[in-house]
Amino acid sequence: MAAVGFLLRRLCPLRHPSAGPWAPATVFVWHSQWDCGRTAALSRFRNTASGRQQQPEPGGEEEEPELPLAAGTGRQQDLQALLQEFPQPKGLLTQVMQRALKVSNVKDHIVYKSFDGSVKKTVLHISWPRKLKVEGFGNKKVVAEKHAAATACRIFKQWGLLGPKNQLFQAQEYQDLAAKLSASAVGEGHLVMDSTINKAHMRAFRKESFKKEASQPSEEGLLEENEVDEEVEEGIMDCTEFLSVTDKASQNKPMSRAVRGIMTDDTGAMKALSQFPEPKNLLSKVIQIATTSSTVTDYLKYTTEDGSVKICHLDVKWPTPMTFVASGRRKAEAERRAAALACKKLKDLGLLNQKNHPLTHAMYNLTAIKELSEKERQPTRLEIPECLQERVQQYLDQYTVVAAPDCELKSINPGLEMVDSLSSNALISDAITGEMYVPMLHGEAERISQKLLWLWQRSRPVKVKPLPVDMHKKAIVSAIEENRVTVIAGETGCGKTTRIPQFILEKFITNNRGAHCNILITQPRRISAVSVGQRVGSEIGPSLKKNVGYQVRLESMLPPRGGALLFCTVGILLKKLQGNASLEGISHVIVDEVHERDINTDFLLILLKNVMEANPNLKIILMSATSDTERISEYYGNCPIVTVPGFMFPVKDYYLDDLLPMLGKRKITQLNQDEDDPVPDLDLVTDTILHIDSCSECGGILCFLPGWQEIRGVQQRLEERLSSRKENYIILPVHSNIPVVDQQEIFRQPSPWVRKIVLATNIAETSITIDDITHVVDTGCHKEQRYDLRTKVSCLNTVWISKSNVKQRRGRAGRCQPGNAYHLFSRERLEKMDDFPIPEILRTPLENIVVQSKVHIPDITASDFLSKAMNSPNPKAVNEAVRILQEIGVIDEDESLTLLGQRLAHISTDPRLAKAIIMASIFRCLSPVLTVVTCLTRDPFVNSLLNRTEVMKAKTRLSGESRSDHMAFIKAVEGWKKVLQERDADSKKEYLEENMLYAPSLRFIHGLILQFSENVYNAFLVSNPSDSTRSYSLCNQYSGEEELIKGVLLAGLYPNFIQLRHGKVTKEGKFKPNSLVYRTKSGQVLLHRSTVNRNEESFKSRWLTYFTAVKSNGNVFVRDSSMVHPLALLLLTDCDLNIKGDGDSVQLTLADSNLLQLDLDSKTACLLCSFRTAVHKMVENCLHHELPETSSNLRKEHGEVLSLLVELLNCWPTV
């Protein structure tokens, strides 16, 4: 292997940047340049669909010369014939991929890259069933694309992926065919279709594009624009990983050295031909792979002397100049013999494998890989300007900050002390009104009770629609009065959600005890809490309407205490429990839709057991719409179950088996549901909705889809196909991303001639009733979060729903009138579905729940607390959550909340984001960080497959040179605030369209910022909630400093950071020295297309921080990222440092990761270590006090620390 490196080093030198990652210029393009005979790659390998092109046998005819474009009449006819065979090739290709891969969006698997010129060229990349690259040409771009697609269709047909009449197969058949193709190795590496039609066009394109090559990006760069998506299929290794594997594989395999000179051996040539039957093809392939050249003419030259005996001189310039001479009766024979001699020499040099096949591109470039790997492992050199070092030293001298001995630093440790102001407050809040709770005096209670009785009698009778639960009123009220806990098992449509709270209130009012009745009713979603609250308010009558209210995130309408019904989300009740642990003043808690088993509901069920012990007068009512009530009853000591049969109008079911003939589709081509990975066919969904519209009477259509992408996809298809009659339809999306106020439209009944079409996730599955729905379209799937303990990331998968979900969805069609349910899955699939959904507590991260458990019941370990759940989570998942919280400083070794944890518990978001908010308060850049946190909770940009490119352009423009999605969020929201101040409708519309922003999301973000401002106030970080967003507040002194903002985000999100490395090797063996590899503590990741850094190649720093990582198809994708200063990693992260000294040079690394290695002179290193101590001391001081109440001297000291920190982060070190 060393010999190969010696031979190739001369031809393929690796040219590194002269100054490494820190260049003299302020803006440094951090990337390596590698030159190995690269040219504009029009084609890397030439294969036909059936394999390599055959060379003529000895004595056979020579190859047919390539014809120029002008002589292409016959070739144009061939092109026409190709398009006649496949008249709609792009659509056909898309259908095959959709069917085979079981996905609706195949843009990542079929990629067209077009190049301009008098002859248009399109390169089509296909990822399945093997990596395929096809070229097409035409006088227009669309013709070139059709040409490439038609050629690919012909390949698919030859591979057996299309029937004789271009018919499609079932998904399972495609999987079997793909497996056979992989086993038979259709081609090696990338396949490139380069037919005789393409060759003439290619030369014309090359001739024109050659002139542009010097001034335009290379075509290879353009072709690799989508390479990250390709790597999802092929996998990648960085150079170090590749070398570790290669060193093991290549042991004891010495290689010969190349010998320059002329080699002539006719006898040897005959022997070589028997060993290498296709020497010219093999030789060309080796050259193409080794040099990544699209043509071998620069490296191979055949010169034949004419005469009775043909003598061929073959000049080979790789791996070193060599000449081979052979003779033959014909030119082709002489060339083949010379080529065979060359192949024999390559074999002797170890440049062919045991089967006489080419090595991989990486194996031919081992020397370059080793050199690049060594360079990437070198620490980053830092130097700080002398003047800035002097200022830091002056501060350290003034405040006598000294680093630990030998500069060994300890992490920020908030300690075990409790902040008096956070822990000594014995006041509790009223769970109804949110004000300070004061027990009601006897006289006041009698007065309120009498008034309620008078109002009740005055408003009776109220005409309401009778519901099945009304017949069981007496039994329900009696069971609730006689038992601490009661389970109500009510069928869909029985009326339990709206009527049972009224039954209880009526009983108390009529017994003149109305003031003592205060009921909290939880709903799983915001829209149901609001809509049910409003409905109950209208049913109870105008006199008592004000006694019914709702409270959800960002919206509330609170009733007065005494005869109060408050509908709220589970999260709101958990927050109320923090301020009123025993729910003093509450008579009943009704937990609705318990069967959904979301994580907050399971957590609430644990807490309510403790609340019952502290409040013996409290009654608990648990309501479920499924038959899984026995388990719930057992959990609460076999409490009684009251069953209420529901009434539902007849609903006729249609399954996929029934539906396909109605739509005129063949069953064999549509029944392709996968056992484990269901993906809805959006075209089938659209066709079904349009069929219902054309064949059914008036009535609303409710369609259940798994997520926002699918909702938008169906909405766009419907709007396109109904564009000529759009005034007759109203299409309404329902999703948690849409503010509640914008979703109220679904409850309004449209005009008689207008058809309402509601596209919803499972948000519309329970609780809410849309009266005019008579048709339900059920795709049979939903999005479900799964946490991978191995990769430590969550996966949002599309999975089959349970039978209970099917029943709930079906019931939506028969609530108010007879209806129809169209199930887009087979009866066989229905039988395979689980009876009930998997509880969320078993499949999601547990950090938030652990923090909340420490707030509510601090004296019990997380493991013991969660073992009390109805379904206990995996102990490994609990331990991992505890480990993460300890790692970020929220809980200590004893699982007690630290000072940081006590503050963090007040902030209702992910612990890492909450930590970032706390750090932003301390580092005085609060407002922009609040914006980032809210935008990570709710994306402000338009979420559409069709507009993805425009969205990315807008985000990139907003991020500027910051290399940060988070700064793009800040710029977008700040710009929106300025536009709102102008109060000009046209300006608002223009700003939204220009920056691809979604107005409802921006409104939600504004409300969420206000809520976080309240959280920050409750955590004693600001003196007033409004200070959080005021530009002149002390907490926003440095809100304009981008590097500080990104550093503070890093401090909160740590250890979520990425190291960038140059050089990777694909599993196909391709070495890409200029490509970036992204590494985290947990391993390698990929950047998702949603981050602005996805296609960036130049960075001033080789480190990024991120929040969201998701797993998909076995790969971990980072969805948001920001480039961070290396000093931010050194100064702001709360982990230990390792210090290694070597004379005047010192290397600093993070104790818990090898992803940061900095090289400094000893003086600078000691200075920065001492300043790091000062920064951490400032954080600890702030956590020990109420931040607004810190002394003026301490504020001044902290101000000087922050001023120096800002200067350091804005000064990019130079060598």
VENHU-V667833 format. One record per backbone hydrogen bond with DSSP energy under -0.5 kcal/mol. NH is the residue of the N-H (numbers start at 1). CO is the residue of the C=O. If there is no record, write none. Layout:
# VENHU-V667833
NH_CO ; NH_CO
This chain:
# VENHU-V667833
5_1 ; 6_2 ; 7_3 ; 8_4 ; 9_5 ; 10_6 ; 11_7 ; 12_8 ; 15_13 ; 15_33 ; 16_14 ; 20_17 ; 22_19 ; 23_21 ; 28_26 ; 30_28 ; 31_29 ; 33_15 ; 35_13 ; 36_34 ; 39_292 ; 41_39 ; 42_40 ; 47_45 ; 47_192 ; 48_51 ; 51_48 ; 60_57 ; 71_68 ; 72_69 ; 76_72 ; 77_73 ; 78_74 ; 79_75 ; 80_76 ; 81_77 ; 82_78 ; 83_79 ; 84_80 ; 85_81 ; 86_82 ; 87_84 ; 89_86 ; 92_88 ; 93_89 ; 94_90 ; 95_91 ; 96_92 ; 97_93 ; 98_94 ; 99_95 ; 100_96 ; 101_97 ; 102_98 ; 103_98 ; 106_104 ; 109_106 ; 110_106 ; 111_125 ; 112_110 ; 113_123 ; 115_121 ; 120_118 ; 120_138 ; 121_115 ; 122_136 ; 123_113 ; 124_122 ; 124_134 ; 125_111 ; 125_123 ; 126_132 ; 127_109 ; 132_126 ; 133_191 ; 134_124 ; 135_193 ; 136_122 ; 138_120 ; 144_140 ; 145_141 ; 146_142 ; 147_143 ; 148_144 ; 149_145 ; 150_146 ; 151_147 ; 152_148 ; 153_149 ; 154_150 ; 155_151 ; 156_152 ; 157_153 ; 158_154 ; 159_155 ; 160_157 ; 161_156 ; 162_156 ; 163_167 ; 166_163 ; 174_170 ; 175_171 ; 176_172 ; 177_173 ; 178_174 ; 179_175 ; 180_176 ; 181_177 ; 182_178 ; 183_179 ; 184_180 ; 185_181 ; 185_182 ; 186_181 ; 191_131 ; 193_133 ; 193_191 ; 194_47 ; 194_192 ; 199_195 ; 200_196 ; 201_197 ; 202_198 ; 203_199 ; 204_200 ; 205_201 ; 206_202 ; 207_203 ; 208_204 ; 209_205 ; 210_206 ; 211_207 ; 211_208 ; 212_208 ; 212_209 ; 213_209 ; 213_210 ; 215_212 ; 216_212 ; 222_218 ; 223_219 ; 224_220 ; 225_222 ; 226_223 ; 227_224 ; 229_226 ; 230_226 ; 231_227 ; 232_228 ; 232_229 ; 233_229 ; 233_230 ; 234_230 ; 235_231 ; 237_1065 ; 239_1063 ; 242_238 ; 243_239 ; 244_240 ; 245_241 ; 246_242 ; 247_243 ; 248_244 ; 249_245 ; 250_246 ; 251_248 ; 253_250 ; 256_348 ; 260_258 ; 261_321 ; 263_323 ; 264_262 ; 265_325 ; 269_265 ; 270_266 ; 271_267 ; 272_268 ; 273_269 ; 274_270 ; 275_271 ; 276_272 ; 279_276 ; 282_278 ; 283_279 ; 284_280 ; 285_281 ; 286_282 ; 287_283 ; 288_284 ; 289_285 ; 290_286 ; 291_287 ; 292_288 ; 299_296 ; 300_296 ; 301_315 ; 303_301 ; 303_313 ; 305_311 ; 310_308 ; 310_328 ; 311_305 ; 312_310 ; 312_326 ; 313_303 ; 314_312 ; 314_324 ; 315_301 ; 315_313 ; 316_314 ; 316_322 ; 317_299 ; 322_316 ; 323_261 ; 324_314 ; 325_263 ; 326_312 ; 328_310 ; 334_330 ; 335_331 ; 336_332 ; 337_333 ; 338_334 ; 339_335 ; 340_336 ; 341_337 ; 342_338 ; 343_339 ; 344_340 ; 345_341 ; 346_342 ; 347_343 ; 348_344 ; 349_345 ; 350_347 ; 351_346 ; 353_357 ; 356_353 ; 359_351 ; 362_1069 ; 364_360 ; 365_362 ; 366_363 ; 369_365 ; 370_366 ; 371_367 ; 372_368 ; 373_369 ; 374_370 ; 375_371 ; 376_372 ; 377_373 ; 378_375 ; 380_1157 ; 382_1159 ; 389_385 ; 390_386 ; 391_387 ; 392_388 ; 393_389 ; 394_390 ; 395_391 ; 396_392 ; 397_393 ; 398_394 ; 399_395 ; 401_396 ; 402_400 ; 407_404 ; 408_405 ; 409_407 ; 420_418 ; 422_419 ; 423_419 ; 424_420 ; 426_424 ; 429_579 ; 430_435 ; 431_584 ; 434_430 ; 437_428 ; 445_441 ; 446_442 ; 447_443 ; 448_444 ; 449_445 ; 450_446 ; 451_447 ; 452_448 ; 453_449 ; 454_450 ; 455_451 ; 456_452 ; 457_453 ; 458_454 ; 459_455 ; 460_456 ; 460_457 ; 463_461 ; 464_462 ; 469_494 ; 470_467 ; 471_468 ; 472_469 ; 473_470 ; 476_472 ; 477_473 ; 478_474 ; 479_475 ; 480_476 ; 481_477 ; 482_478 ; 483_479 ; 486_620 ; 487_640 ; 488_486 ; 488_622 ; 489_487 ; 489_642 ; 490_488 ; 490_624 ; 491_644 ; 494_491 ; 499_495 ; 500_496 ; 503_499 ; 504_500 ; 505_501 ; 506_502 ; 507_503 ; 508_504 ; 509_505 ; 510_506 ; 511_507 ; 512_509 ; 513_508 ; 516_513 ; 517_514 ; 518_516 ; 519_564 ; 520_588 ; 521_519 ; 521_566 ; 522_520 ; 522_590 ; 523_568 ; 529_525 ; 530_526 ; 531_527 ; 532_528 ; 533_529 ; 534_530 ; 535_531 ; 536_532 ; 537_533 ; 538_534 ; 539_535 ; 540_536 ; 544_541 ; 545_541 ; 547_544 ; 548_545 ; 549_565 ; 550_557 ; 551_567 ; 552_555 ; 555_552 ; 557_550 ; 563_514 ; 563_517 ; 564_517 ; 565_547 ; 566_519 ; 566_564 ; 567_549 ; 567_565 ; 568_521 ; 569_551 ; 570_523 ; 573_569 ; 574_570 ; 575_571 ; 576_572 ; 577_573 ; 578_574 ; 578_575 ; 579_575 ; 579_576 ; 580_576 ; 583_580 ; 586_583 ; 587_518 ; 588_518 ; 589_619 ; 590_520 ; 591_589 ; 591_621 ; 592_522 ; 592_590 ; 594_623 ; 596_593 ; 597_594 ; 602_598 ; 603_599 ; 604_600 ; 605_601 ; 606_602 ; 607_603 ; 608_604 ; 609_605 ; 609_606 ; 610_606 ; 610_607 ; 611_607 ; 612_608 ; 613_609 ; 614_610 ; 615_611 ; 618_615 ; 619_587 ; 620_484 ; 621_589 ; 622_486 ; 623_591 ; 623_621 ; 624_488 ; 630_627 ; 632_628 ; 633_629 ; 634_630 ; 635_631 ; 636_632 ; 636_633 ; 637_634 ; 638_633 ; 639_633 ; 642_487 ; 643_641 ; 644_489 ; 645_643 ; 648_646 ; 649_814 ; 652_819 ; 654_821 ; 656_825 ; 658_655 ; 659_655 ; 660_656 ; 661_657 ; 662_658 ; 663_659 ; 664_660 ; 664_661 ; 665_660 ; 669_666 ; 670_666 ; 670_667 ; 671_667 ; 672_670 ; 682_680 ; 685_681 ; 686_682 ; 687_683 ; 688_684 ; 689_685 ; 690_686 ; 691_687 ; 692_688 ; 693_689 ; 694_690 ; 695_691 ; 696_692 ; 700_772 ; 701_756 ; 702_775 ; 703_701 ; 703_758 ; 704_777 ; 705_703 ; 705_760 ; 711_707 ; 712_708 ; 713_709 ; 714_710 ; 715_711 ; 716_712 ; 717_713 ; 718_714 ; 719_715 ; 720_716 ; 721_717 ; 722_718 ; 723_720 ; 725_722 ; 726_723 ; 728_725 ; 729_726 ; 730_755 ; 732_730 ; 732_757 ; 733_731 ; 734_759 ; 738_735 ; 742_739 ; 743_739 ; 743_740 ; 744_740 ; 746_743 ; 747_744 ; 748_745 ; 750_748 ; 754_751 ; 755_728 ; 756_754 ; 757_730 ; 758_701 ; 759_732 ; 759_757 ; 760_703 ; 760_758 ; 761_734 ; 764_761 ; 765_762 ; 768_766 ; 771_769 ; 773_770 ; 774_700 ; 774_772 ; 775_700 ; 776_820 ; 777_702 ; 778_776 ; 778_822 ; 779_704 ; 779_777 ; 782_799 ; 783_706 ; 784_797 ; 786_795 ; 787_843 ; 788_786 ; 788_793 ; 789_787 ; 792_788 ; 793_788 ; 794_1109 ; 795_786 ; 797_784 ; 797_795 ; 799_782 ; 799_797 ; 801_780 ; 803_834 ; 804_835 ; 806_802 ; 807_803 ; 808_804 ; 809_805 ; 810_806 ; 811_807 ; 812_808 ; 812_809 ; 813_810 ; 814_811 ; 819_650 ; 820_774 ; 821_652 ; 822_776 ; 823_654 ; 823_821 ; 824_778 ; 824_822 ; 825_823 ; 830_826 ; 831_827 ; 832_828 ; 832_829 ; 833_829 ; 833_830 ; 840_597 ; 842_839 ; 843_840 ; 844_840 ; 850_846 ; 851_847 ; 852_848 ; 853_849 ; 854_850 ; 855_851 ; 856_852 ; 857_853 ; 860_857 ; 865_861 ; 866_862 ; 867_863 ; 868_865 ; 869_866 ; 877_874 ; 878_874 ; 879_875 ; 880_876 ; 881_877 ; 882_878 ; 883_879 ; 884_880 ; 885_881 ; 886_882 ; 887_883 ; 888_884 ; 889_886 ; 890_885 ; 891_885 ; 892_896 ; 895_892 ; 898_890 ; 899_415 ; 902_898 ; 903_899 ; 904_900 ; 905_901 ; 906_903 ; 907_904 ; 908_906 ; 909_907 ; 914_910 ; 915_911 ; 916_912 ; 917_913 ; 918_914 ; 919_915 ; 920_916 ; 921_917 ; 922_918 ; 923_919 ; 924_921 ; 925_920 ; 926_1035 ; 929_925 ; 930_926 ; 931_927 ; 932_928 ; 933_929 ; 934_930 ; 935_931 ; 936_932 ; 937_933 ; 938_934 ; 942_996 ; 944_942 ; 948_945 ; 951_947 ; 952_948 ; 953_949 ; 954_950 ; 955_951 ; 956_952 ; 957_953 ; 958_954 ; 959_955 ; 960_956 ; 962_959 ; 965_1121 ; 968_964 ; 969_965 ; 970_966 ; 971_967 ; 972_968 ; 973_969 ; 974_970 ; 975_971 ; 976_972 ; 977_973 ; 978_974 ; 979_975 ; 980_976 ; 981_977 ; 982_978 ; 982_979 ; 983_979 ; 983_980 ; 984_979 ; 985_983 ; 988_984 ; 989_985 ; 990_986 ; 991_987 ; 992_988 ; 993_989 ; 994_990 ; 995_991 ; 996_993 ; 997_992 ; 998_940 ; 999_997 ; 1002_998 ; 1003_999 ; 1004_1000 ; 1005_1001 ; 1006_1002 ; 1007_1003 ; 1008_1004 ; 1009_1005 ; 1010_1006 ; 1011_1007 ; 1012_1008 ; 1013_1009 ; 1014_1010 ; 1015_1011 ; 1016_1012 ; 1017_1013 ; 1018_1014 ; 1019_1015 ; 1020_1017 ; 1021_1016 ; 1022_1016 ; 1027_1024 ; 1028_1024 ; 1028_1025 ; 1029_1026 ; 1030_1026 ; 1033_1030 ; 1036_1033 ; 1037_1034 ; 1038_924 ; 1039_1036 ; 1041_1038 ; 1042_1040 ; 1045_1041 ; 1046_1042 ; 1047_1043 ; 1048_1044 ; 1049_1045 ; 1050_1046 ; 1051_1047 ; 1052_1048 ; 1053_1049 ; 1054_1050 ; 1056_1053 ; 1057_1055 ; 1058_1104 ; 1059_1079 ; 1060_1102 ; 1061_1077 ; 1063_1075 ; 1064_1072 ; 1065_237 ; 1066_1070 ; 1067_235 ; 1069_1066 ; 1071_1069 ; 1072_1064 ; 1072_1070 ; 1073_1071 ; 1075_1072 ; 1077_1061 ; 1078_1085 ; 1079_1059 ; 1079_1077 ; 1080_1083 ; 1083_1080 ; 1085_1078 ; 1086_1116 ; 1088_1118 ; 1091_1088 ; 1094_1091 ; 1096_1093 ; 1104_1058 ; 1105_1122 ; 1106_1056 ; 1109_1107 ; 1110_1117 ; 1111_794 ; 1112_1115 ; 1115_1112 ; 1117_1110 ; 1117_1115 ; 1118_1086 ; 1119_1108 ; 1119_1117 ; 1120_1108 ; 1122_1105 ; 1123_963 ; 1124_1103 ; 1128_1125 ; 1129_1125 ; 1130_1126 ; 1131_1127 ; 1132_1128 ; 1133_1129 ; 1135_1133 ; 1137_409 ; 1138_1149 ; 1140_1147 ; 1142_1145 ; 1145_1142 ; 1146_1160 ; 1147_1140 ; 1148_1158 ; 1149_1138 ; 1150_1156 ; 1151_1136 ; 1153_1150 ; 1157_1155 ; 1158_1148 ; 1159_380 ; 1160_1146 ; 1160_1158 ; 1162_1144 ; 1165_1161 ; 1166_1162 ; 1167_1163 ; 1168_1164 ; 1169_1165 ; 1170_1166 ; 1171_1167 ; 1172_1168 ; 1173_1169 ; 1174_1170 ; 1175_1171 ; 1176_1172 ; 1177_1173 ; 1178_1174 ; 1179_1175 ; 1180_1176 ; 1181_1177 ; 1182_1178 ; 1183_1179 ; 1184_1180 ; 1185_1181 ; 1185_1182 ; 1187_1020 ; 1187_1185 ; 1189_1186 ; 1190_1187 ; 1195_1191 ; 1196_1192 ; 1197_1193 ; 1198_1194 ; 1199_1195 ; 1200_1196 ; 1201_1197 ; 1202_1198 ; 1203_1199 ; 1204_1200 ; 1205_1201 ; 1206_1202 ; 1207_1203 ; 1208_1204 ; 1209_1205 ; 1210_1206 ; 1211_1207 ; 1211_1208 ; 1212_1210 ; 1213_1211 ; 1214_383
